[in-house]
């Protein structure tokens, strides 16, 4: 086993990219089971701990203090299309929301005010996917060879260095052969061991993590008509990923004949984790001009999160005779950088139906193009320019209804539509790599459908909500420039998530 040092530049290219920006920028409907039963449509309605992060003016609607605790169970299922299609699912338990609200009476102008502290899960990242298929056109090893092009072998770093240092001395006539081999030195060019394709590929990814937001906010009522509020948002990111790409010569095309290397398989594994904290601010106003209507508006700044990544990888080659060799980095690589979230502007209208229920409709505006990476010792110009060219502005719309069917018993329903993060160009892909002239557009909007119910007594209450979410994403497991091999196949993942959230609460 060979141990190599990992250079900072290559680590950045591997770990911080548009996929991270897309994942970490996307929020989900949030709040208690009551709010989720209405798809999170509480910007104008108010009166839920979701307002700590959504529209803090809604905190001023409360006429009593309380405690909310919301455990949840989620079942995310992925259907992965590559050259074949596979499905995976996994159950997750966790705490979706917690809040404490304190109520105080005021005077003639400011009739009352409320102070709140809480936790909301804004992002949820667990996902297991597996892509398999027989690739007749290209290979990950050829992508490594292209990455090394123009670089002397003594200066290679990152994954190309792992590949170049993984070799065997096969004797005459083959000599020294590795995962990538030099074929010229002026300029430097390399060839992958499975350069011509014709290999079976297995690509697995296991992801975990979430974006948690701790909030401290207040809201007050002015003359029983206008509500104002503000919240300090402390966002905490936790994410990890284990990735494996394996290529197998199932047809024994690479057997030492015709100047090929008698290799049976090549496996690339990487593991990285990201953790960080940042601070943001939410400001809001809510107006109730009549007893049956409310308007709500809010602005949420983009948090700038300081993130620490830890990264490691290894590469293994196995020959036809069973010999194997592994190269890895000497130690995990750590790097500190910052990521900026896009700002959010929200507005909505709620109709109060004479004490029997409510209907709420609202929308967010976000500019995902403003998401960006930064660091003291790396410019991220290329990454941020790619984000700006691939991402888009977006409108997220939510609507919910609540109806009191019996004293203390309410039924709820809701729907939310979140526009794609990527623009039209960013959603294009090759569904069939053997036909590189045929492009398709992947629908990447996220949709949420919810139902719920709640029962309230004088002091105690319980709510339950079911949320069904759909989404889609795509990524290249590797990239190729040479038209003789390009394009590389695209992995498309369809996500389906079933979630049940229960809220237990106490009013005081």
VOLUMTI-322933 format. One record per residue (C-alpha): residue number from 1; x, y, z; chain. Coordinates in nm, 2 decimals. Each point is the difference from the previous one (the first is absolute). Example, Ala and Ser with C-alpha at 12.3 -4.5 7.8 and 13.67 -1.06 7.14 Angstrom:
BEGIN
(site 1,(1.23,-0.45,0.78),A)
(site 2,(0.14,0.34,-0.07),A)
END
This chain:
BEGIN
(site 1,(0.00,0.00,0.00),A)
(site 2,(0.13,0.34,-0.10),A)
(site 3,(-0.08,0.31,0.21),A)
(site 4,(0.00,0.34,-0.17),A)
(site 5,(-0.04,0.36,0.10),A)
(site 6,(-0.32,0.18,-0.12),A)
(site 7,(0.04,0.35,-0.15),A)
(site 8,(-0.24,0.27,0.10),A)
(site 9,(-0.10,0.09,-0.35),A)
(site 10,(-0.12,-0.34,-0.10),A)
(site 11,(-0.18,-0.05,0.32),A)
(site 12,(-0.20,0.31,-0.07),A)
(site 13,(-0.10,-0.12,-0.34),A)
(site 14,(-0.12,-0.33,0.15),A)
(site 15,(-0.19,0.13,0.30),A)
(site 16,(-0.15,0.35,-0.06),A)
(site 17,(-0.20,0.03,-0.32),A)
(site 18,(-0.34,0.08,-0.15),A)
(site 19,(-0.15,-0.32,0.15),A)
(site 20,(0.08,0.12,0.35),A)
(site 21,(-0.14,0.35,-0.08),A)
(site 22,(-0.32,-0.15,-0.13),A)
(site 23,(-0.04,-0.24,0.29),A)
(site 24,(0.07,0.26,0.27),A)
(site 25,(-0.21,0.28,-0.15),A)
(site 26,(-0.33,-0.19,-0.01),A)
(site 27,(-0.23,0.03,0.29),A)
(site 28,(-0.31,-0.21,0.07),A)
(site 29,(-0.34,0.09,0.16),A)
(site 30,(0.06,0.03,0.38),A)
(site 31,(-0.16,0.05,0.33),A)
(site 32,(-0.23,-0.21,0.22),A)
(site 33,(-0.23,-0.27,-0.12),A)
(site 34,(-0.27,0.26,-0.03),A)
(site 35,(0.21,0.21,-0.24),A)
(site 36,(0.11,-0.30,-0.20),A)
(site 37,(-0.36,-0.12,-0.03),A)
(site 38,(-0.05,0.33,-0.19),A)
(site 39,(0.32,-0.04,-0.20),A)
(site 40,(0.17,0.27,0.21),A)
(site 41,(-0.22,0.28,-0.12),A)
(site 42,(0.03,0.23,0.31),A)
(site 43,(0.16,0.32,-0.13),A)
(site 44,(-0.33,0.19,0.02),A)
(site 45,(-0.20,-0.23,0.23),A)
(site 46,(0.25,0.01,0.29),A)
(site 47,(-0.04,-0.17,0.34),A)
(site 48,(0.24,-0.29,-0.05),A)
(site 49,(0.37,-0.04,0.11),A)
(site 50,(0.07,-0.03,-0.38),A)
(site 51,(-0.01,0.38,0.01),A)
(site 52,(0.33,0.00,0.19),A)
(site 53,(0.17,-0.06,-0.33),A)
(site 54,(-0.27,0.08,-0.25),A)
(site 55,(-0.16,0.33,0.11),A)
(site 56,(0.07,0.10,0.36),A)
(site 57,(-0.28,0.25,0.00),A)
(site 58,(-0.23,-0.30,0.02),A)
(site 59,(0.13,-0.05,0.36),A)
(site 60,(-0.21,0.30,0.09),A)
(site 61,(-0.32,-0.18,-0.08),A)
(site 62,(0.04,-0.23,0.31),A)
(site 63,(-0.22,0.09,0.30),A)
(site 64,(0.16,-0.26,0.23),A)
(site 65,(0.33,-0.15,0.05),A)
(site 66,(0.08,-0.36,-0.07),A)
(site 67,(0.24,-0.29,-0.06),A)
(site 68,(0.01,-0.21,-0.32),A)
(site 69,(0.19,-0.32,-0.06),A)
(site 70,(-0.01,-0.17,-0.34),A)
(site 71,(0.16,-0.35,-0.06),A)
(site 72,(-0.01,-0.13,-0.36),A)
(site 73,(0.05,-0.32,-0.19),A)
(site 74,(0.11,0.02,-0.37),A)
(site 75,(0.03,-0.26,-0.27),A)
(site 76,(0.19,0.14,-0.30),A)
(site 77,(0.01,-0.23,-0.31),A)
(site 78,(0.23,0.05,-0.30),A)
(site 79,(-0.04,-0.13,-0.35),A)
(site 80,(0.33,0.03,-0.19),A)
(site 81,(0.03,0.00,-0.38),A)
(site 82,(0.35,-0.04,-0.15),A)
(site 83,(0.04,-0.27,-0.25),A)
(site 84,(-0.23,-0.21,0.21),A)
(site 85,(-0.26,0.09,0.27),A)
(site 86,(0.01,-0.09,0.37),A)
(site 87,(-0.19,0.11,0.31),A)
(site 88,(0.09,0.04,0.37),A)
(site 89,(-0.17,0.12,0.31),A)
(site 90,(0.08,0.05,0.37),A)
(site 91,(-0.20,0.11,0.31),A)
(site 92,(0.11,0.30,0.21),A)
(site 93,(-0.11,0.12,0.34),A)
(site 94,(0.07,0.35,0.13),A)
(site 95,(-0.12,0.32,0.16),A)
(site 96,(-0.16,0.22,-0.26),A)
(site 97,(-0.08,0.30,0.22),A)
(site 98,(0.01,0.14,0.36),A)
(site 99,(-0.12,0.34,0.13),A)
(site 100,(-0.06,0.19,0.32),A)
(site 101,(-0.21,0.32,-0.01),A)
(site 102,(-0.05,0.25,0.28),A)
(site 103,(-0.30,0.24,-0.01),A)
(site 104,(-0.03,0.34,0.16),A)
(site 105,(-0.26,0.27,0.00),A)
(site 106,(0.07,0.35,-0.10),A)
(site 107,(-0.18,0.33,0.00),A)
(site 108,(-0.23,0.20,-0.23),A)
(site 109,(0.23,0.02,-0.30),A)
(site 110,(0.19,-0.32,0.03),A)
(site 111,(-0.27,-0.23,0.13),A)
(site 112,(0.22,-0.30,0.06),A)
(site 113,(0.33,-0.15,-0.10),A)
(site 114,(0.16,-0.35,-0.02),A)
(site 115,(0.35,-0.13,0.03),A)
(site 116,(0.08,-0.33,-0.16),A)
(site 117,(0.29,-0.25,-0.01),A)
(site 118,(0.00,-0.30,-0.22),A)
(site 119,(0.15,-0.25,-0.24),A)
(site 120,(-0.11,-0.09,-0.35),A)
(site 121,(0.14,-0.25,-0.25),A)
(site 122,(0.03,0.20,-0.32),A)
(site 123,(0.19,-0.25,-0.21),A)
(site 124,(0.00,-0.38,0.00),A)
(site 125,(0.28,-0.18,-0.20),A)
(site 126,(-0.02,-0.38,0.06),A)
(site 127,(0.01,-0.19,-0.33),A)
(site 128,(0.13,-0.33,-0.11),A)
(site 129,(0.04,-0.07,-0.37),A)
(site 130,(0.15,-0.27,-0.22),A)
(site 131,(0.06,0.02,-0.38),A)
(site 132,(0.11,-0.30,-0.20),A)
(site 133,(0.04,-0.09,-0.36),A)
(site 134,(0.23,-0.11,-0.28),A)
(site 135,(0.18,0.30,-0.16),A)
(site 136,(0.10,-0.07,-0.36),A)
(site 137,(0.13,0.35,-0.07),A)
(site 138,(0.24,0.12,0.27),A)
(site 139,(0.15,-0.04,0.34),A)
(site 140,(0.08,0.18,0.32),A)
(site 141,(0.36,-0.08,-0.04),A)
(site 142,(0.01,0.19,-0.33),A)
(site 143,(-0.14,0.30,0.19),A)
(site 144,(0.29,-0.03,0.24),A)
(site 145,(0.24,0.00,-0.29),A)
(site 146,(-0.16,0.32,-0.14),A)
(site 147,(0.03,0.17,0.34),A)
(site 148,(0.38,-0.08,0.00),A)
(site 149,(0.05,0.13,-0.36),A)
(site 150,(0.28,0.26,-0.03),A)
(site 151,(0.14,-0.07,0.35),A)
(site 152,(0.33,-0.18,0.05),A)
(site 153,(-0.03,-0.32,0.19),A)
(site 154,(0.21,0.14,0.29),A)
(site 155,(-0.25,0.28,0.05),A)
(site 156,(-0.32,-0.19,0.00),A)
(site 157,(-0.23,0.04,0.30),A)
(site 158,(-0.34,-0.10,0.11),A)
(site 159,(-0.18,-0.29,-0.17),A)
(site 160,(0.23,-0.01,-0.30),A)
(site 161,(0.29,-0.05,0.24),A)
(site 162,(-0.19,-0.28,0.17),A)
(site 163,(-0.05,-0.16,-0.34),A)
(site 164,(0.35,0.05,-0.13),A)
(site 165,(0.17,-0.14,0.31),A)
(site 166,(-0.22,-0.31,-0.01),A)
(site 167,(0.20,-0.23,-0.23),A)
(site 168,(0.15,-0.35,-0.05),A)
(site 169,(0.32,-0.11,-0.17),A)
(site 170,(-0.13,-0.27,-0.24),A)
(site 171,(0.33,-0.07,-0.16),A)
(site 172,(0.06,-0.03,-0.38),A)
(site 173,(-0.16,0.09,-0.22),A)
(site 174,(-0.25,0.21,0.19),A)
(site 175,(0.24,0.15,0.26),A)
(site 176,(-0.14,0.23,0.27),A)
(site 177,(-0.38,0.06,-0.03),A)
(site 178,(-0.23,0.20,0.22),A)
(site 179,(-0.35,0.14,0.02),A)
(site 180,(0.13,0.28,-0.22),A)
(site 181,(0.32,-0.02,-0.21),A)
(site 182,(0.20,0.27,-0.18),A)
(site 183,(-0.01,-0.03,-0.38),A)
(site 184,(0.20,0.32,-0.08),A)
(site 185,(0.21,0.25,0.19),A)
(site 186,(-0.01,0.30,-0.24),A)
(site 187,(-0.27,0.09,0.07),A)
(site 188,(-0.08,-0.23,0.29),A)
(site 189,(-0.29,-0.23,-0.08),A)
(site 190,(-0.14,-0.31,0.17),A)
(site 191,(-0.22,-0.29,-0.07),A)
(site 192,(-0.25,-0.18,0.24),A)
(site 193,(0.02,-0.37,0.05),A)
(site 194,(-0.36,-0.04,-0.12),A)
(site 195,(0.02,0.29,-0.24),A)
(site 196,(-0.21,-0.16,-0.27),A)
(site 197,(-0.30,-0.07,0.22),A)
(site 198,(-0.17,-0.34,-0.01),A)
(site 199,(-0.01,-0.03,0.38),A)
(site 200,(-0.27,-0.06,0.26),A)
(site 201,(-0.04,0.30,0.23),A)
(site 202,(-0.13,0.01,0.35),A)
(site 203,(-0.05,0.35,0.16),A)
(site 204,(-0.13,0.02,0.36),A)
(site 205,(-0.05,0.31,0.22),A)
(site 206,(-0.10,0.02,0.36),A)
(site 207,(-0.09,0.35,0.13),A)
(site 208,(-0.11,0.12,0.34),A)
(site 209,(-0.05,0.33,0.17),A)
(site 210,(-0.23,0.30,0.05),A)
(site 211,(-0.01,0.37,0.03),A)
(site 212,(-0.13,0.10,0.34),A)
(site 213,(-0.10,0.36,0.10),A)
(site 214,(-0.01,0.12,0.35),A)
(site 215,(-0.20,0.32,0.03),A)
(site 216,(-0.05,0.27,0.26),A)
(site 217,(-0.28,0.24,-0.10),A)
(site 218,(-0.27,0.23,0.12),A)
(site 219,(-0.32,0.14,-0.14),A)
(site 220,(-0.25,0.27,0.12),A)
(site 221,(-0.34,0.13,-0.08),A)
(site 222,(-0.06,0.37,-0.07),A)
(site 223,(-0.35,0.12,0.06),A)
(site 224,(-0.15,-0.35,-0.08),A)
(site 225,(0.07,0.06,-0.37),A)
(site 226,(0.36,-0.02,-0.08),A)
(site 227,(0.26,-0.25,0.11),A)
(site 228,(0.38,0.03,-0.01),A)
(site 229,(0.27,-0.25,0.06),A)
(site 230,(0.36,-0.09,-0.03),A)
(site 231,(0.21,-0.32,0.05),A)
(site 232,(0.36,-0.08,0.03),A)
(site 233,(0.07,-0.32,-0.19),A)
(site 234,(0.30,-0.22,0.10),A)
(site 235,(0.03,-0.27,-0.27),A)
(site 236,(0.20,-0.32,0.05),A)
(site 237,(0.10,-0.22,-0.29),A)
(site 238,(0.09,-0.37,0.04),A)
(site 239,(0.06,-0.21,-0.31),A)
(site 240,(0.19,-0.32,-0.09),A)
(site 241,(0.04,-0.20,-0.32),A)
(site 242,(0.16,-0.34,-0.08),A)
(site 243,(0.04,-0.06,-0.37),A)
(site 244,(0.13,-0.30,-0.20),A)
(site 245,(0.05,-0.04,-0.37),A)
(site 246,(0.10,-0.35,-0.11),A)
(site 247,(0.08,-0.12,-0.36),A)
(site 248,(0.02,-0.37,-0.08),A)
(site 249,(0.13,-0.16,-0.31),A)
(site 250,(-0.29,-0.26,-0.01),A)
(site 251,(0.07,-0.10,-0.37),A)
(site 252,(0.38,-0.03,0.04),A)
(site 253,(0.07,0.25,-0.27),A)
(site 254,(0.31,0.12,0.19),A)
(site 255,(0.20,-0.32,0.02),A)
(site 256,(0.36,0.10,-0.09),A)
(site 257,(-0.06,-0.05,-0.37),A)
(site 258,(0.01,0.28,-0.26),A)
(site 259,(0.21,0.22,0.24),A)
(site 260,(-0.27,-0.01,0.27),A)
(site 261,(0.06,-0.04,0.37),A)
(site 262,(-0.13,-0.33,0.15),A)
(site 263,(-0.21,0.19,0.25),A)
(site 264,(-0.32,-0.13,0.15),A)
(site 265,(-0.14,0.30,0.19),A)
(site 266,(0.08,0.35,0.13),A)
(site 267,(-0.18,0.16,0.30),A)
(site 268,(0.01,0.36,0.11),A)
(site 269,(-0.13,0.08,0.35),A)
(site 270,(-0.04,0.34,0.16),A)
(site 271,(-0.14,0.12,0.33),A)
(site 272,(-0.05,0.35,0.11),A)
(site 273,(-0.19,0.19,0.27),A)
(site 274,(-0.11,0.36,0.03),A)
(site 275,(-0.09,0.19,0.32),A)
(site 276,(-0.05,0.36,0.06),A)
(site 277,(-0.20,0.29,0.16),A)
(site 278,(-0.12,0.33,-0.12),A)
(site 279,(-0.23,0.29,0.10),A)
(site 280,(-0.29,0.16,-0.18),A)
(site 281,(-0.29,0.24,0.07),A)
(site 282,(-0.37,-0.01,-0.07),A)
(site 283,(-0.22,0.31,0.00),A)
(site 284,(-0.38,0.00,-0.05),A)
(site 285,(-0.32,0.19,0.02),A)
(site 286,(-0.36,-0.13,0.00),A)
(site 287,(-0.31,0.22,-0.05),A)
(site 288,(-0.36,-0.09,0.10),A)
(site 289,(-0.21,0.28,-0.16),A)
(site 290,(-0.33,-0.19,0.06),A)
(site 291,(-0.11,-0.29,0.22),A)
(site 292,(0.01,-0.24,-0.29),A)
(site 293,(0.32,0.08,-0.18),A)
(site 294,(0.38,0.03,0.07),A)
(site 295,(0.30,0.09,-0.21),A)
(site 296,(0.35,-0.10,0.08),A)
(site 297,(0.34,0.10,-0.13),A)
(site 298,(0.35,-0.11,0.11),A)
(site 299,(0.36,0.03,-0.10),A)
(site 300,(0.27,-0.26,0.10),A)
(site 301,(0.36,0.07,-0.06),A)
(site 302,(0.23,-0.26,-0.15),A)
(site 303,(0.22,-0.16,0.27),A)
(site 304,(0.37,-0.01,-0.05),A)
(site 305,(0.11,-0.34,0.15),A)
(site 306,(0.35,-0.08,0.10),A)
(site 307,(0.05,-0.37,-0.11),A)
(site 308,(0.27,-0.25,0.08),A)
(site 309,(0.04,-0.29,-0.24),A)
(site 310,(0.19,-0.32,0.07),A)
(site 311,(0.09,-0.21,-0.31),A)
(site 312,(0.17,-0.33,-0.07),A)
(site 313,(0.01,-0.24,-0.29),A)
(site 314,(0.16,-0.32,-0.13),A)
(site 315,(0.03,-0.18,-0.33),A)
(site 316,(0.04,-0.38,-0.05),A)
(site 317,(0.09,-0.20,-0.31),A)
(site 318,(-0.04,-0.38,-0.03),A)
(site 319,(0.17,-0.21,-0.27),A)
(site 320,(-0.14,-0.30,-0.17),A)
(site 321,(0.23,-0.22,0.21),A)
(site 322,(-0.14,0.13,0.32),A)
(site 323,(0.28,0.24,0.10),A)
(site 324,(-0.13,0.33,0.14),A)
(site 325,(0.16,0.33,0.09),A)
(site 326,(-0.15,0.30,0.19),A)
(site 327,(0.12,0.36,0.01),A)
(site 328,(-0.14,0.25,0.26),A)
(site 329,(0.08,0.33,0.15),A)
(site 330,(0.23,0.02,0.30),A)
(site 331,(-0.27,0.15,0.22),A)
(site 332,(-0.34,0.17,-0.04),A)
(site 333,(0.01,0.34,-0.15),A)
(site 334,(-0.17,0.29,0.18),A)
(site 335,(-0.10,0.33,-0.15),A)
(site 336,(-0.19,0.31,0.12),A)
(site 337,(-0.21,0.22,-0.23),A)
(site 338,(-0.33,0.19,0.00),A)
(site 339,(-0.33,-0.05,-0.18),A)
(site 340,(-0.26,0.27,-0.04),A)
(site 341,(-0.37,-0.08,-0.02),A)
(site 342,(-0.24,0.19,-0.23),A)
(site 343,(-0.22,0.26,0.16),A)
(site 344,(-0.38,-0.06,0.01),A)
(site 345,(-0.29,0.24,-0.04),A)
(site 346,(-0.35,-0.13,0.10),A)
(site 347,(-0.35,0.13,-0.03),A)
(site 348,(-0.35,-0.15,0.05),A)
(site 349,(-0.36,0.05,0.08),A)
(site 350,(-0.22,-0.19,0.25),A)
(site 351,(-0.38,-0.01,0.02),A)
(site 352,(-0.15,-0.06,0.35),A)
(site 353,(-0.33,-0.19,-0.03),A)
(site 354,(-0.20,0.12,0.29),A)
(site 355,(0.17,-0.21,0.27),A)
(site 356,(-0.06,-0.32,-0.20),A)
(site 357,(0.32,-0.01,-0.19),A)
(site 358,(0.25,0.18,-0.23),A)
(site 359,(0.14,0.00,-0.35),A)
(site 360,(0.35,0.12,-0.06),A)
(site 361,(0.19,0.06,-0.33),A)
(site 362,(0.36,0.13,-0.03),A)
(site 363,(0.32,0.00,-0.20),A)
(site 364,(0.37,0.05,0.04),A)
(site 365,(0.25,0.16,-0.24),A)
(site 366,(0.35,-0.13,0.00),A)
(site 367,(0.31,0.07,-0.21),A)
(site 368,(0.20,-0.32,0.01),A)
(site 369,(0.26,0.17,-0.22),A)
(site 370,(0.12,0.18,0.30),A)
(site 371,(0.12,-0.32,0.17),A)
(site 372,(0.37,0.01,0.02),A)
(site 373,(0.32,-0.15,0.15),A)
(site 374,(0.29,0.20,0.14),A)
(site 375,(0.33,-0.06,0.18),A)
(site 376,(0.30,0.20,0.11),A)
(site 377,(0.24,-0.21,-0.22),A)
(site 378,(-0.21,-0.11,-0.30),A)
(site 379,(-0.20,0.22,-0.23),A)
(site 380,(-0.29,-0.24,-0.10),A)
(site 381,(-0.04,0.22,-0.31),A)
(site 382,(-0.06,-0.30,-0.23),A)
(site 383,(-0.25,-0.17,0.24),A)
(site 384,(-0.20,0.32,0.07),A)
(site 385,(-0.01,0.09,-0.37),A)
(site 386,(-0.13,-0.35,-0.08),A)
(site 387,(-0.27,0.04,0.28),A)
(site 388,(-0.10,0.33,-0.15),A)
(site 389,(-0.03,-0.14,-0.35),A)
(site 390,(-0.19,-0.31,0.11),A)
(site 391,(-0.23,0.13,0.28),A)
(site 392,(-0.31,0.21,-0.03),A)
(site 393,(-0.24,0.22,0.19),A)
(site 394,(-0.29,-0.19,0.14),A)
(site 395,(-0.36,0.04,0.14),A)
(site 396,(-0.11,-0.24,0.27),A)
(site 397,(-0.38,-0.01,0.05),A)
(site 398,(-0.19,-0.15,0.29),A)
(site 399,(-0.37,-0.03,0.08),A)
(site 400,(-0.18,-0.15,0.29),A)
(site 401,(-0.34,-0.03,0.16),A)
(site 402,(-0.12,-0.08,0.35),A)
(site 403,(-0.36,-0.07,0.11),A)
(site 404,(-0.15,-0.06,0.34),A)
(site 405,(-0.23,-0.30,-0.05),A)
(site 406,(-0.09,-0.06,0.37),A)
(site 407,(0.08,0.20,0.31),A)
(site 408,(0.37,-0.04,0.05),A)
(site 409,(0.05,-0.22,-0.31),A)
(site 410,(0.15,0.15,-0.32),A)
(site 411,(0.08,-0.14,-0.34),A)
(site 412,(0.27,0.14,-0.22),A)
(site 413,(0.15,-0.03,-0.35),A)
(site 414,(0.26,0.17,-0.21),A)
(site 415,(0.21,0.01,-0.31),A)
(site 416,(0.34,0.16,-0.08),A)
(site 417,(0.18,0.05,-0.32),A)
(site 418,(0.37,0.09,0.01),A)
(site 419,(0.15,0.11,-0.33),A)
(site 420,(0.33,-0.16,-0.13),A)
(site 421,(0.32,0.14,0.13),A)
(site 422,(0.16,-0.05,-0.35),A)
(site 423,(-0.09,0.20,-0.31),A)
(site 424,(-0.10,-0.16,-0.33),A)
(site 425,(0.36,-0.06,-0.11),A)
(site 426,(0.08,-0.15,0.34),A)
(site 427,(-0.28,-0.26,-0.03),A)
(site 428,(0.12,-0.14,-0.34),A)
(site 429,(0.16,-0.34,-0.01),A)
(site 430,(0.07,-0.30,-0.23),A)
(site 431,(-0.25,-0.28,0.08),A)
(site 432,(0.19,-0.23,-0.23),A)
(site 433,(0.38,0.06,-0.02),A)
(site 434,(0.02,-0.20,-0.33),A)
(site 435,(-0.21,0.28,-0.16),A)
(site 436,(0.19,0.32,0.11),A)
(site 437,(-0.21,0.22,-0.23),A)
(site 438,(-0.32,-0.08,0.18),A)
(site 439,(-0.05,0.22,0.31),A)
(site 440,(-0.29,-0.01,0.24),A)
(site 441,(-0.11,0.23,0.28),A)
(site 442,(-0.04,-0.15,0.35),A)
(site 443,(-0.30,0.14,0.20),A)
(site 444,(0.17,0.11,0.32),A)
(site 445,(-0.28,0.17,0.19),A)
(site 446,(-0.09,-0.12,0.34),A)
(site 447,(-0.35,-0.06,0.11),A)
(site 448,(-0.16,-0.07,0.34),A)
(site 449,(-0.35,-0.13,0.07),A)
(site 450,(-0.12,-0.01,0.36),A)
(site 451,(-0.30,-0.09,0.22),A)
(site 452,(-0.04,0.03,0.38),A)
(site 453,(-0.22,0.02,0.29),A)
(site 454,(0.02,0.14,0.35),A)
(site 455,(-0.19,-0.02,0.33),A)
(site 456,(0.02,0.28,0.26),A)
(site 457,(-0.11,0.01,0.36),A)
(site 458,(0.03,0.29,0.24),A)
(site 459,(0.37,-0.04,0.06),A)
(site 460,(0.12,-0.30,-0.19),A)
(site 461,(-0.01,-0.07,-0.37),A)
(site 462,(0.12,-0.26,-0.25),A)
(site 463,(0.04,0.04,-0.38),A)
(site 464,(0.11,-0.25,-0.26),A)
(site 465,(0.09,0.05,-0.37),A)
(site 466,(0.09,-0.22,-0.29),A)
(site 467,(0.22,0.16,-0.27),A)
(site 468,(0.09,-0.15,-0.34),A)
(site 469,(0.28,0.16,-0.19),A)
(site 470,(0.14,-0.05,-0.35),A)
(site 471,(0.32,0.13,-0.15),A)
(site 472,(0.26,-0.08,-0.27),A)
(site 473,(0.37,0.06,-0.04),A)
(site 474,(0.28,-0.09,-0.24),A)
(site 475,(0.38,-0.02,0.01),A)
(site 476,(0.30,-0.12,-0.20),A)
(site 477,(0.20,-0.27,0.18),A)
(site 478,(0.29,0.12,-0.21),A)
(site 479,(0.06,0.23,-0.29),A)
(site 480,(0.17,-0.04,-0.34),A)
(site 481,(0.12,0.25,-0.27),A)
(site 482,(0.12,-0.23,-0.28),A)
(site 483,(-0.29,-0.04,-0.25),A)
(site 484,(0.13,-0.36,-0.06),A)
(site 485,(-0.13,-0.09,0.35),A)
(site 486,(-0.23,0.28,0.10),A)
(site 487,(-0.26,0.05,0.13),A)
(site 488,(0.01,-0.18,0.33),A)
(site 489,(-0.33,-0.16,0.11),A)
(site 490,(-0.21,0.21,0.24),A)
(site 491,(-0.15,-0.13,0.32),A)
(site 492,(-0.36,0.10,0.05),A)
(site 493,(-0.16,-0.04,0.34),A)
(site 494,(-0.37,0.02,0.07),A)
(site 495,(-0.08,0.06,0.36),A)
(site 496,(-0.32,-0.09,0.18),A)
(site 497,(-0.03,0.07,0.37),A)
(site 498,(-0.28,-0.10,0.24),A)
(site 499,(0.01,0.18,0.34),A)
(site 500,(-0.22,-0.01,0.30),A)
(site 501,(0.04,0.28,0.26),A)
(site 502,(-0.17,0.01,0.34),A)
(site 503,(-0.01,0.31,0.22),A)
(site 504,(-0.07,-0.01,0.37),A)
(site 505,(-0.07,0.33,0.17),A)
(site 506,(-0.09,0.19,0.31),A)
(site 507,(-0.15,0.35,0.03),A)
(site 508,(0.05,0.22,0.30),A)
END
